[in-house]
Amino acid sequence: MNIYIGDPTLGLPVANFNNGINGLAVNRSGFGVEEVTSGPSFGDLLTRALEGVNSQQNEVSQMGLRAVTNPEEVSIHDLSIAMARANMSLNLANTIVQRSITAFREILTQR
C-alpha cells in the first residue's frame, strides 16, 4: 500500500507513509499495526510544510518588490503564477489547520 501526501510544486513536502506515521504502520498484510522506528514524525512534516508556505510568501513579496522597482526584471506572468501558487499553498495550509483543530475537538468531545 503506497500512500503519498504533498506536492512539491506548492511548496509542500512529499510524504511517503509506507514506513508509517509516528512509529506506527499498517502490516504488509493490511491487518493490524506494527511499530516502525524510522521516518519523520507528523510534526516534522507539518513544520516543513509550513516553512515551505512561508518561503513561498516571502518569495512572492520579494518578486513583487522587484516588479515595482525594476519592471523589466520581472515578468508579470511569472509574478501572477507565483502569487497564485502562494495563495493556494496558504489556503491549503489553513484548511489543514482548521480541519485538524476540528478533528481534535471531536476527539475531545467523544470522551
C-alpha positions in Angstrom: 0.0 0.0 0.0 1.6 3.3 -1.1 0.4 6.5 0.4 1.8 9.8 -0.7 0.7 13.2 0.5 2.1 16.6 -0.6 3.0 18.4 -3.7 6.5 19.9 -4.2 5.2 22.4 -6.7 3.1 24.0 -4.0 5.9 24.2 -1.5 4.6 21.2 0.4 6.9 18.2 1.2 6.0 14.9 -0.3 5.5 12.4 2.5 5.8 8.7 1.9 3.8 6.9 4.5 5.0 3.4 3.6 7.0 3.4 6.8 4.2 4.7 8.9 3.4 7.8 10.9 4.8 8.5 14.4 6.1 5.0 14.8 3.0 3.1 13.7 2.5 1.4 10.3 0.0 -0.9 8.7 1.2 -4.5 8.5 2.1 -5.6 5.0 -0.9 -8.0 5.1 -3.1 -4.9 5.6 -4.3 -6.0 9.1 -3.1 -4.6 12.4 -0.5 -2.1 13.3 3.3 -2.6 13.8 5.9 -0.3 15.3 8.3 1.5 13.0 11.3 3.3 14.2 12.3 5.3 11.1 10.8 8.1 9.2 9.8 11.7 10.0 7.1 12.4 12.6 3.8 14.1 11.7 5.0 17.2 13.5 8.2 17.3 11.4 6.2 17.0 8.2 3.8 19.8 9.3 6.7 22.1 10.2 8.4 21.6 6.9 5.1 22.2 5.1 4.5 25.5 7.0 8.1 26.5 6.3 7.5 25.9 2.6 4.4 28.1 2.7 6.3 30.8 4.5 9.2 30.7 2.0 6.7 31.0 -0.9 5.0 34.0 0.6 8.5 35.6 1.1 9.5 34.9 -2.5 6.3 36.5 -3.8 6.8 39.5 -1.7 10.4 40.0 -2.9 9.3 39.4 -6.5 6.5 42.0 -6.2 9.0 44.5 -4.8 11.4 43.8 -7.7 8.5 44.2 -10.1 7.8 47.7 -8.7 11.4 48.9 -8.5 12.6 47.3 -11.8 9.7 46.2 -14.0 11.9 44.9 -16.8 13.5 42.4 -14.4 10.3 40.5 -13.5 7.6 39.2 -15.9 4.1 40.0 -14.8 3.1 36.5 -15.8 5.7 34.9 -13.6 4.6 37.2 -10.7 0.9 36.2 -11.3 1.8 32.5 -11.3 3.9 32.8 -8.1 1.1 34.7 -6.4 -1.5 32.1 -7.3 0.8 29.3 -6.1 1.5 31.1 -2.8 -2.2 31.8 -2.3 -3.1 28.2 -3.0 -0.5 26.9 -0.5 -1.7 29.3 2.1 -5.3 28.2 1.6 -4.3 24.6 1.8 -2.3 25.1 5.0 -5.2 27.0 6.5 -7.7 24.2 5.6 -5.4 21.6 7.1 -5.0 23.5 10.3 -8.8 24.1 10.6 -9.6 20.5 10.0 -7.0 19.3 12.5 -8.5 21.6 15.1 -12.0 20.3 14.3 -10.8 16.7 14.5 -9.1 17.3 17.8 -12.2 18.9 19.3 -14.4 16.0 18.1 -12.0 13.6 19.7 -12.2 15.5 23.0 -16.0 15.5 22.9 -16.2 11.8 22.4 -14.6 11.1 25.8 
